[in-house]
């Protein structure tokens, strides 16, 4: 039986800010169901790389291919539509909308896809332990609860690729561990590929593979 095709392939990726190189010669692939952690010194460009993988930022050379889609061939609108359908993004700062309640925040990806599904939203809230908090506003939740809202929102449309930028960085160790448990369980249940940027040794230790990013490239840690 042939192996499943990679969800994500990155080939010789490089980016500069003006004359300043951010990273160069970044190449790796991620398989369905695989959890890859990317580590590296502060300022080396880990979050910038993650934004490139989501098509949120541009790069100078190299290729990013998701399935059969080459992101370089898509304009901004096409990238947004592709991202909406295939990518879930968990931000360190949560980025929930304060004027929407918890259930409405989680439902956003489905709404944007024209797939309103209240039952799936409620199922996702229950999976992250927020089944009875759907009517609350974000300001009524703790940091750990807000991160669970962000995870539920990233997963509700069952994306093939989940990108997470320091998702436990603002949490206490116990809440961070439970948040990562939840992220991994939900990701693997749906067979998604997970790429997580982190400074946390505890988070990286849970990964199937750890890659270290430097200005010269990326390699096994």
Secondary structure, 3 states (H helix, E strand, C coil): CCCCCCCEEEEEEEEEECCEEEEEEEEEEECCCCEEEEECCCCCCHHHHHHHHCCCCCCCEEEEEECCEEHHHCCHHHHHHHHHHHEEEECCCCCCCCCCEHHHHHHHHHHHCCCCCHHHHHHHHHHCCCCCCCCCEHHHCCHHHHHHHHHHHHHCCCCCEEEEECCCCCCCHHHHHHHHHHHHHHHHHCCCEEEEECCCHHHHCCCCEEEEEECCEEEEC
